[in-house]
């Protein structure tokens, strides 16, 4: 069980954002996010969006830095990935 985080590179609201995911369970992801004070409103079906200012803190707390490709592959392999097509249906 691992919490993963990609580099902050997704722009929105004048900030760069990272994705925080679990490669095993949403419960693990929500527990980590709650422990780190990340608001539930940051959850987007299979990941949390976190601002670049939190990146180092989350890595220090145990989130494993990975590339976006690695993050997507491990999320997909876990069965937790919500595809773009499915996002439109939810």
PDB file of N, CA, C and O in Angstrom, chain B, residues numbered from 101:
ATOM      1  N   UNK B 101       0.845  -1.174   0.000  1.00  0.00           N
ATOM      2  CA  UNK B 101       0.000   0.000   0.000  1.00  0.00           C
ATOM      3  C   UNK B 101       0.890   1.238   0.000  1.00  0.00           C
ATOM      4  O   UNK B 101       1.776   1.402   0.839  1.00  0.00           O
ATOM      5  N   UNK B 102       0.622   2.082  -0.958  1.00  0.00           N
ATOM      6  CA  UNK B 102       1.461   3.265  -1.106  1.00  0.00           C
ATOM      7  C   UNK B 102       0.628   4.468  -1.520  1.00  0.00           C
ATOM      8  O   UNK B 102      -0.273   4.363  -2.352  1.00  0.00           O
ATOM      9  N   UNK B 103       0.940   5.596  -0.932  1.00  0.00           N
ATOM     10  CA  UNK B 103       0.379   6.869  -1.379  1.00  0.00           C
ATOM     11  C   UNK B 103       1.376   7.455  -2.372  1.00  0.00           C
ATOM     12  O   UNK B 103       2.574   7.512  -2.095  1.00  0.00           O
ATOM     13  N   UNK B 104       0.882   7.887  -3.525  1.00  0.00           N
ATOM     14  CA  UNK B 104       1.712   8.411  -4.596  1.00  0.00           C
ATOM     15  C   UNK B 104       1.359   9.871  -4.858  1.00  0.00           C
ATOM     16  O   UNK B 104       0.220  10.294  -4.663  1.00  0.00           O
ATOM     17  N   UNK B 105       2.362  10.636  -5.306  1.00  0.00           N
ATOM     18  CA  UNK B 105       2.131  12.029  -5.667  1.00  0.00           C
ATOM     19  C   UNK B 105       2.973  12.360  -6.902  1.00  0.00           C
ATOM     20  O   UNK B 105       4.146  11.992  -6.979  1.00  0.00           O
ATOM     21  N   UNK B 106       2.368  13.052  -7.858  1.00  0.00           N
ATOM     22  CA  UNK B 106       3.126  13.493  -9.031  1.00  0.00           C
ATOM     23  C   UNK B 106       3.619  14.920  -8.813  1.00  0.00           C
ATOM     24  O   UNK B 106       3.201  15.601  -7.876  1.00  0.00           O
ATOM     25  N   UNK B 107       4.503  15.354  -9.685  1.00  0.00           N
ATOM     26  CA  UNK B 107       5.049  16.695  -9.596  1.00  0.00           C
ATOM     27  C   UNK B 107       3.950  17.734  -9.819  1.00  0.00           C
ATOM     28  O   UNK B 107       3.059  17.514 -10.639  1.00  0.00           O
ATOM     29  N   UNK B 108       3.998  18.855  -9.111  1.00  0.00           N
ATOM     30  CA  UNK B 108       3.004  19.906  -9.349  1.00  0.00           C
ATOM     31  C   UNK B 108       3.214  20.542 -10.724  1.00  0.00           C
ATOM     32  O   UNK B 108       4.195  21.251 -10.947  1.00  0.00           O
ATOM     33  N   UNK B 109       2.281  20.279 -11.642  1.00  0.00           N
ATOM     34  CA  UNK B 109       2.401  20.850 -12.988  1.00  0.00           C
ATOM     35  C   UNK B 109       1.063  21.128 -13.637  1.00  0.00           C
ATOM     36  O   UNK B 109       1.014  21.495 -14.811  1.00  0.00           O
ATOM     37  N   UNK B 110      -0.015  20.966 -12.908  1.00  0.00           N
ATOM     38  CA  UNK B 110      -1.360  21.160 -13.448  1.00  0.00           C
ATOM     39  C   UNK B 110      -1.865  22.525 -13.007  1.00  0.00           C
ATOM     40  O   UNK B 110      -2.203  22.693 -11.836  1.00  0.00           O
ATOM     41  N   UNK B 111      -1.930  23.513 -13.910  1.00  0.00           N
ATOM     42  CA  UNK B 111      -2.289  24.878 -13.516  1.00  0.00           C
ATOM     43  C   UNK B 111      -3.799  25.069 -13.330  1.00  0.00           C
ATOM     44  O   UNK B 111      -4.609  24.594 -14.126  1.00  0.00           O
ATOM     45  N   UNK B 112      -4.141  25.768 -12.273  1.00  0.00           N
ATOM     46  CA  UNK B 112      -5.518  26.201 -12.027  1.00  0.00           C
ATOM     47  C   UNK B 112      -5.486  27.245 -10.920  1.00  0.00           C
ATOM     48  O   UNK B 112      -4.777  27.080  -9.927  1.00  0.00           O
ATOM     49  N   UNK B 113      -6.247  28.310 -11.088  1.00  0.00           N
ATOM     50  CA  UNK B 113      -6.358  29.357 -10.062  1.00  0.00           C
ATOM     51  C   UNK B 113      -4.998  29.947  -9.689  1.00  0.00           C
ATOM     52  O   UNK B 113      -4.737  30.228  -8.519  1.00  0.00           O
ATOM     53  N   UNK B 114      -4.135  30.133 -10.690  1.00  0.00           N
ATOM     54  CA  UNK B 114      -2.809  30.721 -10.488  1.00  0.00           C
ATOM     55  C   UNK B 114      -1.899  29.892  -9.585  1.00  0.00           C
ATOM     56  O   UNK B 114      -0.993  30.434  -8.952  1.00  0.00           O
ATOM     57  N   UNK B 115      -2.134  28.587  -9.522  1.00  0.00           N
ATOM     58  CA  UNK B 115      -1.332  27.671  -8.709  1.00  0.00           C
ATOM     59  C   UNK B 115      -1.086  26.419  -9.543  1.00  0.00           C
ATOM     60  O   UNK B 115      -1.909  26.053 -10.382  1.00  0.00           O
ATOM     61  N   UNK B 116       0.056  25.762  -9.309  1.00  0.00           N
ATOM     62  CA  UNK B 116       0.286  24.445  -9.894  1.00  0.00           C
ATOM     63  C   UNK B 116      -0.167  23.395  -8.888  1.00  0.00           C
ATOM     64  O   UNK B 116      -0.006  23.566  -7.680  1.00  0.00           O
ATOM     65  N   UNK B 117      -0.734  22.309  -9.399  1.00  0.00           N
ATOM     66  CA  UNK B 117      -1.330  21.274  -8.554  1.00  0.00           C
ATOM     67  C   UNK B 117      -0.710  19.911  -8.839  1.00  0.00           C
ATOM     68  O   UNK B 117      -0.275  19.628  -9.956  1.00  0.00           O
ATOM     69  N   UNK B 118      -0.680  19.070  -7.800  1.00  0.00           N
ATOM     70  CA  UNK B 118      -0.282  17.672  -7.888  1.00  0.00           C
ATOM     71  C   UNK B 118      -1.514  16.805  -7.691  1.00  0.00           C
ATOM     72  O   UNK B 118      -2.555  17.262  -7.219  1.00  0.00           O
ATOM     73  N   UNK B 119      -1.365  15.542  -8.066  1.00  0.00           N
ATOM     74  CA  UNK B 119      -2.393  14.544  -7.793  1.00  0.00           C
ATOM     75  C   UNK B 119      -1.867  13.611  -6.705  1.00  0.00           C
ATOM     76  O   UNK B 119      -0.718  13.174  -6.757  1.00  0.00           O
ATOM     77  N   UNK B 120      -2.698  13.316  -5.738  1.00  0.00           N
ATOM     78  CA  UNK B 120      -2.363  12.414  -4.646  1.00  0.00           C
ATOM     79  C   UNK B 120      -3.284  11.212  -4.769  1.00  0.00           C
ATOM     80  O   UNK B 120      -4.505  11.370  -4.779  1.00  0.00           O
ATOM     81  N   UNK B 121      -2.712   9.999  -4.862  1.00  0.00           N
ATOM     82  CA  UNK B 121      -3.514   8.788  -5.036  1.00  0.00           C
ATOM     83  C   UNK B 121      -2.995   7.677  -4.138  1.00  0.00           C
ATOM     84  O   UNK B 121      -1.903   7.769  -3.576  1.00  0.00           O
ATOM     85  N   UNK B 122      -3.792   6.631  -4.013  1.00  0.00           N
ATOM     86  CA  UNK B 122      -3.361   5.387  -3.389  1.00  0.00           C
ATOM     87  C   UNK B 122      -3.305   4.321  -4.468  1.00  0.00           C
ATOM     88  O   UNK B 122      -4.127   4.315  -5.385  1.00  0.00           O
ATOM     89  N   UNK B 123      -2.338   3.421  -4.360  1.00  0.00           N
ATOM     90  CA  UNK B 123      -2.285   2.321  -5.310  1.00  0.00           C
ATOM     91  C   UNK B 123      -2.959   1.067  -4.765  1.00  0.00           C
ATOM     92  O   UNK B 123      -2.782  -0.029  -5.297  1.00  0.00           O
ATOM     93  N   UNK B 124      -3.753   1.249  -3.671  1.00  0.00           N
ATOM     94  CA  UNK B 124      -4.436   0.075  -3.118  1.00  0.00           C
ATOM     95  C   UNK B 124      -5.872   0.318  -2.680  1.00  0.00           C
ATOM     96  O   UNK B 124      -6.724  -0.546  -2.886  1.00  0.00           O
ATOM     97  N   UNK B 125      -6.168   1.471  -2.079  1.00  0.00           N
ATOM     98  CA  UNK B 125      -7.550   1.663  -1.615  1.00  0.00           C
ATOM     99  C   UNK B 125      -7.873   3.138  -1.411  1.00  0.00           C
ATOM    100  O   UNK B 125      -7.016   3.942  -1.045  1.00  0.00           O
ATOM    101  N   UNK B 126      -9.127   3.463  -1.657  1.00  0.00           N
ATOM    102  CA  UNK B 126      -9.580   4.834  -1.394  1.00  0.00           C
ATOM    103  C   UNK B 126      -9.591   5.110   0.100  1.00  0.00           C
ATOM    104  O   UNK B 126      -9.381   6.250   0.514  1.00  0.00           O
ATOM    105  N   UNK B 127      -9.833   4.089   0.921  1.00  0.00           N
ATOM    106  CA  UNK B 127      -9.818   4.281   2.366  1.00  0.00           C
ATOM    107  C   UNK B 127      -8.442   4.748   2.824  1.00  0.00           C
ATOM    108  O   UNK B 127      -8.330   5.655   3.649  1.00  0.00           O
ATOM    109  N   UNK B 128      -7.384   4.117   2.281  1.00  0.00           N
ATOM    110  CA  UNK B 128      -6.025   4.524   2.624  1.00  0.00           C
ATOM    111  C   UNK B 128      -5.783   5.968   2.189  1.00  0.00           C
ATOM    112  O   UNK B 128      -5.188   6.756   2.925  1.00  0.00           O
ATOM    113  N   UNK B 129      -6.244   6.303   1.001  1.00  0.00           N
ATOM    114  CA  UNK B 129      -6.071   7.668   0.486  1.00  0.00           C
ATOM    115  C   UNK B 129      -6.793   8.677   1.369  1.00  0.00           C
ATOM    116  O   UNK B 129      -6.212   9.699   1.733  1.00  0.00           O
ATOM    117  N   UNK B 130      -8.046   8.411   1.720  1.00  0.00           N
ATOM    118  CA  UNK B 130      -8.803   9.342   2.559  1.00  0.00           C
ATOM    119  C   UNK B 130      -8.177   9.470   3.947  1.00  0.00           C
ATOM    120  O   UNK B 130      -8.170  10.554   4.529  1.00  0.00           O
ATOM    121  N   UNK B 131      -7.656   8.371   4.474  1.00  0.00           N
ATOM    122  CA  UNK B 131      -7.030   8.412   5.798  1.00  0.00           C
ATOM    123  C   UNK B 131      -5.788   9.293   5.761  1.00  0.00           C
ATOM    124  O   UNK B 131      -5.599  10.133   6.641  1.00  0.00           O
ATOM    125  N   UNK B 132      -4.946   9.112   4.760  1.00  0.00           N
ATOM    126  CA  UNK B 132      -3.732   9.927   4.630  1.00  0.00           C
ATOM    127  C   UNK B 132      -4.102  11.398   4.455  1.00  0.00           C
ATOM    128  O   UNK B 132      -3.548  12.271   5.123  1.00  0.00           O
ATOM    129  N   UNK B 133      -5.038  11.660   3.555  1.00  0.00           N
ATOM    130  CA  UNK B 133      -5.460  13.044   3.307  1.00  0.00           C
ATOM    131  C   UNK B 133      -6.020  13.676   4.580  1.00  0.00           C
ATOM    132  O   UNK B 133      -5.707  14.826   4.889  1.00  0.00           O
ATOM    133  N   UNK B 134      -6.833  12.945   5.308  1.00  0.00           N
ATOM    134  CA  UNK B 134      -7.400  13.466   6.559  1.00  0.00           C
ATOM    135  C   UNK B 134      -6.326  13.768   7.583  1.00  0.00           C
ATOM    136  O   UNK B 134      -6.366  14.799   8.254  1.00  0.00           O
ATOM    137  N   UNK B 135      -5.366  12.865   7.702  1.00  0.00           N
ATOM    138  CA  UNK B 135      -4.265  13.059   8.642  1.00  0.00           C
ATOM    139  C   UNK B 135      -3.439  14.289   8.274  1.00  0.00           C
ATOM    140  O   UNK B 135      -2.889  14.957   9.150  1.00  0.00           O
ATOM    141  N   UNK B 136      -3.355  14.581   6.988  1.00  0.00           N
ATOM    142  CA  UNK B 136      -2.566  15.720   6.516  1.00  0.00           C
ATOM    143  C   UNK B 136      -3.384  17.005   6.401  1.00  0.00           C
ATOM    144  O   UNK B 136      -2.865  18.034   5.967  1.00  0.00           O
ATOM    145  N   UNK B 137      -4.655  16.951   6.785  1.00  0.00           N
ATOM    146  CA  UNK B 137      -5.491  18.154   6.760  1.00  0.00           C
ATOM    147  C   UNK B 137      -5.910  18.589   5.369  1.00  0.00           C
ATOM    148  O   UNK B 137      -6.211  19.762   5.149  1.00  0.00           O
ATOM    149  N   UNK B 138      -5.931  17.661   4.434  1.00  0.00           N
ATOM    150  CA  UNK B 138      -6.368  17.976   3.071  1.00  0.00           C
ATOM    151  C   UNK B 138      -7.891  17.889   3.043  1.00  0.00           C
ATOM    152  O   UNK B 138      -8.447  16.842   3.374  1.00  0.00           O
ATOM    153  N   UNK B 139      -8.570  18.952   2.660  1.00  0.00           N
ATOM    154  CA  UNK B 139     -10.037  18.957   2.696  1.00  0.00           C
ATOM    155  C   UNK B 139     -10.643  17.950   1.719  1.00  0.00           C
ATOM    156  O   UNK B 139     -10.119  17.739   0.625  1.00  0.00           O
ATOM    157  N   UNK B 140     -11.732  17.345   2.119  1.00  0.00           N
ATOM    158  CA  UNK B 140     -12.416  16.352   1.288  1.00  0.00           C
ATOM    159  C   UNK B 140     -12.872  16.964  -0.045  1.00  0.00           C
ATOM    160  O   UNK B 140     -13.017  16.242  -1.032  1.00  0.00           O
ATOM    161  N   UNK B 141     -13.096  18.258  -0.085  1.00  0.00           N
ATOM    162  CA  UNK B 141     -13.520  18.897  -1.338  1.00  0.00           C
ATOM    163  C   UNK B 141     -12.434  18.802  -2.406  1.00  0.00           C
ATOM    164  O   UNK B 141     -12.714  19.032  -3.582  1.00  0.00           O
ATOM    165  N   UNK B 142     -11.206  18.469  -2.024  1.00  0.00           N
ATOM    166  CA  UNK B 142     -10.114  18.286  -2.976  1.00  0.00           C
ATOM    167  C   UNK B 142     -10.122  16.920  -3.642  1.00  0.00           C
ATOM    168  O   UNK B 142      -9.297  16.654  -4.517  1.00  0.00           O
ATOM    169  N   UNK B 143     -11.051  16.045  -3.236  1.00  0.00           N
ATOM    170  CA  UNK B 143     -11.131  14.691  -3.802  1.00  0.00           C
ATOM    171  C   UNK B 143     -11.918  14.717  -5.107  1.00  0.00           C
ATOM    172  O   UNK B 143     -12.999  15.301  -5.187  1.00  0.00           O
ATOM    173  N   UNK B 144     -11.355  14.071  -6.132  1.00  0.00           N
ATOM    174  CA  UNK B 144     -11.982  14.034  -7.456  1.00  0.00           C
ATOM    175  C   UNK B 144     -12.047  12.589  -7.963  1.00  0.00           C
ATOM    176  O   UNK B 144     -11.289  12.201  -8.853  1.00  0.00           O
ATOM    177  N   UNK B 145     -12.945  11.812  -7.396  1.00  0.00           N
ATOM    178  CA  UNK B 145     -13.283  10.443  -7.798  1.00  0.00           C
ATOM    179  C   UNK B 145     -12.185   9.404  -7.569  1.00  0.00           C
ATOM    180  O   UNK B 145     -12.488   8.309  -7.096  1.00  0.00           O
ATOM    181  N   UNK B 146     -10.932   9.700  -7.883  1.00  0.00           N
ATOM    182  CA  UNK B 146      -9.861   8.726  -7.649  1.00  0.00           C
ATOM    183  C   UNK B 146      -8.573   9.369  -7.133  1.00  0.00           C
ATOM    184  O   UNK B 146      -7.570   8.681  -6.941  1.00  0.00           O
ATOM    185  N   UNK B 147      -8.595  10.682  -6.909  1.00  0.00           N
ATOM    186  CA  UNK B 147      -7.397  11.384  -6.454  1.00  0.00           C
ATOM    187  C   UNK B 147      -7.786  12.665  -5.717  1.00  0.00           C
ATOM    188  O   UNK B 147      -8.908  13.159  -5.821  1.00  0.00           O
ATOM    189  N   UNK B 148      -6.818  13.174  -4.974  1.00  0.00           N
ATOM    190  CA  UNK B 148      -6.934  14.509  -4.390  1.00  0.00           C
ATOM    191  C   UNK B 148      -6.065  15.443  -5.207  1.00  0.00           C
ATOM    192  O   UNK B 148      -4.963  15.075  -5.616  1.00  0.00           O
ATOM    193  N   UNK B 149      -6.551  16.642  -5.445  1.00  0.00           N
ATOM    194  CA  UNK B 149      -5.749  17.714  -6.015  1.00  0.00           C
ATOM    195  C   UNK B 149      -5.133  18.472  -4.849  1.00  0.00           C
ATOM    196  O   UNK B 149      -5.839  18.899  -3.936  1.00  0.00           O
ATOM    197  N   UNK B 150      -3.805  18.639  -4.882  1.00  0.00           N
ATOM    198  CA  UNK B 150      -3.124  19.348  -3.799  1.00  0.00           C
ATOM    199  C   UNK B 150      -2.215  20.427  -4.385  1.00  0.00           C
ATOM    200  O   UNK B 150      -1.540  20.185  -5.386  1.00  0.00           O
ATOM    201  N   UNK B 151      -2.187  21.604  -3.783  1.00  0.00           N
ATOM    202  CA  UNK B 151      -1.382  22.705  -4.319  1.00  0.00           C
ATOM    203  C   UNK B 151       0.112  22.459  -4.123  1.00  0.00           C
ATOM    204  O   UNK B 151       0.534  21.752  -3.208  1.00  0.00           O
ATOM    205  N   UNK B 152       0.893  23.066  -5.013  1.00  0.00           N
ATOM    206  CA  UNK B 152       2.341  22.868  -5.004  1.00  0.00           C
ATOM    207  C   UNK B 152       2.973  23.185  -3.649  1.00  0.00           C
ATOM    208  O   UNK B 152       3.993  22.593  -3.295  1.00  0.00           O
ATOM    209  N   UNK B 153       2.400  24.086  -2.905  1.00  0.00           N
ATOM    210  CA  UNK B 153       2.946  24.444  -1.603  1.00  0.00           C
ATOM    211  C   UNK B 153       2.904  23.330  -0.577  1.00  0.00           C
ATOM    212  O   UNK B 153       3.560  23.419   0.461  1.00  0.00           O
ATOM    213  N   UNK B 154       2.142  22.283  -0.851  1.00  0.00           N
ATOM    214  CA  UNK B 154       2.041  21.146   0.077  1.00  0.00           C
ATOM    215  C   UNK B 154       2.922  19.968  -0.343  1.00  0.00           C
ATOM    216  O   UNK B 154       3.083  19.012   0.416  1.00  0.00           O
ATOM    217  N   UNK B 155       3.493  20.034  -1.550  1.00  0.00           N
ATOM    218  CA  UNK B 155       4.212  18.891  -2.121  1.00  0.00           C
ATOM    219  C   UNK B 155       5.300  18.357  -1.180  1.00  0.00           C
ATOM    220  O   UNK B 155       5.279  17.176  -0.831  1.00  0.00           O
ATOM    221  N   UNK B 156       6.237  19.198  -0.769  1.00  0.00           N
ATOM    222  CA  UNK B 156       7.347  18.737   0.076  1.00  0.00           C
ATOM    223  C   UNK B 156       6.853  18.150   1.391  1.00  0.00           C
ATOM    224  O   UNK B 156       7.382  17.143   1.863  1.00  0.00           O
ATOM    225  N   UNK B 157       5.854  18.769   1.975  1.00  0.00           N
ATOM    226  CA  UNK B 157       5.282  18.274   3.235  1.00  0.00           C
ATOM    227  C   UNK B 157       4.690  16.874   3.052  1.00  0.00           C
ATOM    228  O   UNK B 157       4.878  16.002   3.901  1.00  0.00           O
ATOM    229  N   UNK B 158       3.980  16.665   1.951  1.00  0.00           N
ATOM    230  CA  UNK B 158       3.345  15.362   1.705  1.00  0.00           C
ATOM    231  C   UNK B 158       4.384  14.283   1.429  1.00  0.00           C
ATOM    232  O   UNK B 158       4.228  13.141   1.861  1.00  0.00           O
ATOM    233  N   UNK B 159       5.436  14.639   0.715  1.00  0.00           N
ATOM    234  CA  UNK B 159       6.528  13.684   0.480  1.00  0.00           C
ATOM    235  C   UNK B 159       7.207  13.347   1.811  1.00  0.00           C
ATOM    236  O   UNK B 159       7.498  12.179   2.072  1.00  0.00           O
ATOM    237  N   UNK B 160       7.462  14.344   2.648  1.00  0.00           N
ATOM    238  CA  UNK B 160       8.082  14.103   3.951  1.00  0.00           C
ATOM    239  C   UNK B 160       7.213  13.211   4.832  1.00  0.00           C
ATOM    240  O   UNK B 160       7.724  12.475   5.676  1.00  0.00           O
ATOM    241  N   UNK B 161       5.895  13.280   4.632  1.00  0.00           N
ATOM    242  CA  UNK B 161       4.961  12.470   5.426  1.00  0.00           C
ATOM    243  C   UNK B 161       4.798  11.060   4.872  1.00  0.00           C
ATOM    244  O   UNK B 161       4.106  10.233   5.465  1.00  0.00           O
ATOM    245  N   UNK B 162       5.441  10.784   3.724  1.00  0.00           N
ATOM    246  CA  UNK B 162       5.409   9.414   3.214  1.00  0.00           C
ATOM    247  C   UNK B 162       4.862   9.214   1.824  1.00  0.00           C
ATOM    248  O   UNK B 162       4.904   8.095   1.312  1.00  0.00           O
ATOM    249  N   UNK B 163       4.346  10.259   1.186  1.00  0.00           N
ATOM    250  CA  UNK B 163       3.873  10.112  -0.192  1.00  0.00           C
ATOM    251  C   UNK B 163       5.085   9.879  -1.099  1.00  0.00           C
ATOM    252  O   UNK B 163       6.097  10.571  -0.988  1.00  0.00           O
ATOM    253  N   UNK B 164       4.968   8.904  -1.987  1.00  0.00           N
ATOM    254  CA  UNK B 164       6.069   8.558  -2.887  1.00  0.00           C
ATOM    255  C   UNK B 164       6.007   9.398  -4.158  1.00  0.00           C
ATOM    256  O   UNK B 164       5.013   9.341  -4.881  1.00  0.00           O
ATOM    257  N   UNK B 165       7.048  10.177  -4.444  1.00  0.00           N
ATOM    258  CA  UNK B 165       7.054  10.968  -5.682  1.00  0.00           C
ATOM    259  C   UNK B 165       7.196  10.044  -6.897  1.00  0.00           C
ATOM    260  O   UNK B 165       8.073   9.181  -6.937  1.00  0.00           O
ATOM    261  N   UNK B 166       6.329  10.240  -7.873  1.00  0.00           N
ATOM    262  CA  UNK B 166       6.361   9.459  -9.109  1.00  0.00           C
ATOM    263  C   UNK B 166       6.051  10.380 -10.283  1.00  0.00           C
ATOM    264  O   UNK B 166       5.537  11.485 -10.104  1.00  0.00           O
ATOM    265  N   UNK B 167       6.368   9.913 -11.477  1.00  0.00           N
ATOM    266  CA  UNK B 167       5.990  10.655 -12.678  1.00  0.00           C
ATOM    267  C   UNK B 167       4.489  10.510 -12.895  1.00  0.00           C
ATOM    268  O   UNK B 167       3.859   9.617 -12.327  1.00  0.00           O
ATOM    269  N   UNK B 168       3.918  11.383 -13.713  1.00  0.00           N
ATOM    270  CA  UNK B 168       2.489  11.265 -14.011  1.00  0.00           C
ATOM    271  C   UNK B 168       2.205   9.922 -14.674  1.00  0.00           C
ATOM    272  O   UNK B 168       1.169   9.309 -14.415  1.00  0.00           O
ATOM    273  N   UNK B 169       3.110   9.465 -15.520  1.00  0.00           N
ATOM    274  CA  UNK B 169       2.921   8.163 -16.177  1.00  0.00           C
ATOM    275  C   UNK B 169       2.871   7.030 -15.152  1.00  0.00           C
ATOM    276  O   UNK B 169       1.990   6.173 -15.209  1.00  0.00           O
ATOM    277  N   UNK B 170       3.822   7.033 -14.216  1.00  0.00           N
ATOM    278  CA  UNK B 170       3.824   6.012 -13.173  1.00  0.00           C
ATOM    279  C   UNK B 170       2.562   6.086 -12.324  1.00  0.00           C
ATOM    280  O   UNK B 170       1.974   5.061 -11.981  1.00  0.00           O
ATOM    281  N   UNK B 171       2.148   7.304 -11.988  1.00  0.00           N
ATOM    282  CA  UNK B 171       0.953   7.483 -11.175  1.00  0.00           C
ATOM    283  C   UNK B 171      -0.272   6.886 -11.873  1.00  0.00           C
ATOM    284  O   UNK B 171      -1.044   6.151 -11.256  1.00  0.00           O
ATOM    285  N   UNK B 172      -0.444   7.199 -13.144  1.00  0.00           N
ATOM    286  CA  UNK B 172      -1.604   6.685 -13.891  1.00  0.00           C
ATOM    287  C   UNK B 172      -1.523   5.172 -14.026  1.00  0.00           C
ATOM    288  O   UNK B 172      -2.533   4.488 -13.859  1.00  0.00           O
ATOM    289  N   UNK B 173      -0.350   4.638 -14.325  1.00  0.00           N
ATOM    290  CA  UNK B 173      -0.212   3.187 -14.472  1.00  0.00           C
ATOM    291  C   UNK B 173      -0.537   2.460 -13.175  1.00  0.00           C
ATOM    292  O   UNK B 173      -1.265   1.467 -13.185  1.00  0.00           O
ATOM    293  N   UNK B 174      -0.008   2.944 -12.071  1.00  0.00           N
ATOM    294  CA  UNK B 174      -0.251   2.272 -10.795  1.00  0.00           C
ATOM    295  C   UNK B 174      -1.689   2.442 -10.338  1.00  0.00           C
ATOM    296  O   UNK B 174      -2.255   1.531  -9.732  1.00  0.00           O
ATOM    297  N   UNK B 175      -2.286   3.581 -10.616  1.00  0.00           N
ATOM    298  CA  UNK B 175      -3.689   3.795 -10.289  1.00  0.00           C
ATOM    299  C   UNK B 175      -4.561   2.862 -11.130  1.00  0.00           C
ATOM    300  O   UNK B 175      -5.492   2.240 -10.617  1.00  0.00           O
ATOM    301  N   UNK B 176      -4.254   2.771 -12.418  1.00  0.00           N
ATOM    302  CA  UNK B 176      -4.999   1.871 -13.304  1.00  0.00           C
ATOM    303  C   UNK B 176      -4.832   0.415 -12.860  1.00  0.00           C
ATOM    304  O   UNK B 176      -5.814  -0.323 -12.781  1.00  0.00           O
ATOM    305  N   UNK B 177      -3.606   0.003 -12.574  1.00  0.00           N
ATOM    306  CA  UNK B 177      -3.346  -1.378 -12.158  1.00  0.00           C
ATOM    307  C   UNK B 177      -4.057  -1.731 -10.857  1.00  0.00           C
ATOM    308  O   UNK B 177      -4.377  -2.895 -10.618  1.00  0.00           O
ATOM    309  N   UNK B 178      -4.303  -0.736 -10.021  1.00  0.00           N
ATOM    310  CA  UNK B 178      -4.993  -0.973  -8.742  1.00  0.00           C
ATOM    311  C   UNK B 178      -6.493  -1.179  -8.929  1.00  0.00           C
ATOM    312  O   UNK B 178      -7.171  -1.694  -8.039  1.00  0.00           O
ATOM    313  N   UNK B 179      -7.007  -0.773 -10.094  1.00  0.00           N
ATOM    314  CA  UNK B 179      -8.448  -0.846 -10.334  1.00  0.00           C
ATOM    315  C   UNK B 179      -9.202   0.368  -9.831  1.00  0.00           C
ATOM    316  O   UNK B 179     -10.430   0.403  -9.908  1.00  0.00           O
ATOM    317  N   UNK B 180      -8.499   1.360  -9.321  1.00  0.00           N
ATOM    318  CA  UNK B 180      -9.153   2.544  -8.753  1.00  0.00           C
ATOM    319  C   UNK B 180      -9.290   3.692  -9.745  1.00  0.00           C
ATOM    320  O   UNK B 180      -9.988   4.665  -9.459  1.00  0.00           O
ATOM    321  N   UNK B 181      -8.647   3.603 -10.894  1.00  0.00           N
ATOM    322  CA  UNK B 181      -8.660   4.694 -11.887  1.00  0.00           C
ATOM    323  C   UNK B 181     -10.061   4.915 -12.434  1.00  0.00           C
ATOM    324  O   UNK B 181     -10.751   3.967 -12.808  1.00  0.00           O
ATOM    325  N   UNK B 182     -10.470   6.163 -12.476  1.00  0.00           N
ATOM    326  CA  UNK B 182     -11.729   6.559 -13.118  1.00  0.00           C
ATOM    327  C   UNK B 182     -11.326   7.242 -14.426  1.00  0.00           C
ATOM    328  O   UNK B 182     -10.695   8.299 -14.411  1.00  0.00           O
ATOM    329  N   UNK B 183     -11.692   6.635 -15.551  1.00  0.00           N
ATOM    330  CA  UNK B 183     -11.283   7.158 -16.860  1.00  0.00           C
ATOM    331  C   UNK B 183     -12.005   8.462 -17.173  1.00  0.00           C
ATOM    332  O   UNK B 183     -13.026   8.786 -16.567  1.00  0.00           O
ATOM    333  N   UNK B 184     -11.459   9.199 -18.124  1.00  0.00           N
ATOM    334  CA  UNK B 184     -12.092  10.441 -18.568  1.00  0.00           C
ATOM    335  C   UNK B 184     -13.507  10.149 -19.080  1.00  0.00           C
ATOM    336  O   UNK B 184     -14.435  10.911 -18.811  1.00  0.00           O
ATOM    337  N   UNK B 185     -13.665   9.074 -19.800  1.00  0.00           N
ATOM    338  CA  UNK B 185     -14.987   8.714 -20.332  1.00  0.00           C
ATOM    339  C   UNK B 185     -15.973   8.458 -19.184  1.00  0.00           C
ATOM    340  O   UNK B 185     -17.116   8.913 -19.224  1.00  0.00           O
ATOM    341  N   UNK B 186     -15.514   7.725 -18.163  1.00  0.00           N
ATOM    342  CA  UNK B 186     -16.395   7.439 -17.031  1.00  0.00           C
ATOM    343  C   UNK B 186     -16.681   8.679 -16.186  1.00  0.00           C
ATOM    344  O   UNK B 186     -17.750   8.780 -15.584  1.00  0.00           O
ATOM    345  N   UNK B 187     -15.745   9.616 -16.134  1.00  0.00           N
ATOM    346  CA  UNK B 187     -15.958  10.855 -15.373  1.00  0.00           C
ATOM    347  C   UNK B 187     -17.180  11.590 -15.907  1.00  0.00           C
ATOM    348  O   UNK B 187     -17.945  12.167 -15.135  1.00  0.00           O
ATOM    349  N   UNK B 188     -17.369  11.571 -17.227  1.00  0.00           N
ATOM    350  CA  UNK B 188     -18.510  12.242 -17.823  1.00  0.00           C
ATOM    351  C   UNK B 188     -19.842  11.607 -17.462  1.00  0.00           C
ATOM    352  O   UNK B 188     -20.891  12.247 -17.544  1.00  0.00           O
ATOM    353  N   UNK B 189     -19.792  10.356 -17.066  1.00  0.00           N
ATOM    354  CA  UNK B 189     -21.029   9.628 -16.712  1.00  0.00           C
ATOM    355  C   UNK B 189     -21.381   9.761 -15.233  1.00  0.00           C
ATOM    356  O   UNK B 189     -22.517   9.502 -14.835  1.00  0.00           O
ATOM    357  N   UNK B 190     -20.412  10.162 -14.427  1.00  0.00           N
ATOM    358  CA  UNK B 190     -20.646  10.225 -12.975  1.00  0.00           C
ATOM    359  C   UNK B 190     -21.133  11.584 -12.547  1.00  0.00           C
ATOM    360  O   UNK B 190     -21.378  11.807 -11.362  1.00  0.00           O
TER     361      UNK B 190
END
